[in-house]
Amino acid sequence: MGAFSAFLLIIVAVVVDFFWIDVDRKRWGWMKNWSKFNKVLFFSGFIAVSLIIYVGVSLEYL
């Protein structure tokens, strides 16, 4: 359960950084001209890859 909490914390930190902390768009400005669909696709891919890495690393302990 602790590893899942770490995974969830990373996902929440990225989302909070994108929507709340980075108001000047200095870190996420490279996505400024992207459509909403492309942003959703990017973050969905990020979450999917993170989940695959999480499961791959923790398979030994499951």
C-alpha positions in Angstrom: 0.0 0.0 0.0 2.9 2.3 0.6 4.2 2.1 -2.9 0.7 2.9 -4.3 0.6 5.9 -2.0 3.9 7.1 -3.5 2.5 6.6 -7.0 -0.6 8.5 -6.2 1.4 11.3 -4.6 3.5 11.7 -7.8 0.4 11.9 -10.0 -1.3 14.4 -7.7 1.9 16.5 -7.5 2.1 16.7 -11.3 -1.5 17.6 -11.7 -1.3 20.3 -8.9 1.8 21.7 -10.5 0.2 21.9 -13.9 -3.1 23.5 -12.8 -2.3 25.5 -9.7 1.4 26.2 -9.0 2.6 27.0 -12.5 0.5 30.1 -13.2 3.2 31.8 -15.3 3.5 28.7 -17.6 7.3 28.6 -17.2 7.5 24.8 -16.9 4.4 23.8 -18.9 4.6 26.6 -21.5 5.7 24.2 -24.2 2.2 22.8 -24.2 0.6 26.2 -24.7 -0.6 25.7 -28.2 -1.8 22.1 -27.7 -5.5 21.3 -27.9 -7.3 20.0 -24.9 -7.4 16.5 -26.4 -3.6 16.4 -26.8 -3.1 17.5 -23.2 -5.5 14.8 -22.0 -3.7 12.3 -24.2 -0.3 13.4 -22.8 -1.3 13.1 -19.2 -3.2 9.8 -19.8 0.0 8.5 -21.3 2.1 9.8 -18.4 -0.2 8.0 -15.9 -0.2 4.8 -18.0 3.6 4.7 -18.3 4.0 5.5 -14.6 1.6 2.7 -13.7 3.4 0.3 -15.9 6.7 1.2 -14.3 5.2 0.9 -10.8 3.8 -2.5 -11.6 7.0 -3.7 -13.3 9.2 -2.6 -10.3 6.9 -4.0 -7.7 6.1 -7.4 -9.3 8.8 -9.0 -7.3 7.0 -7.9 -4.1 3.5 -8.8 -5.1 
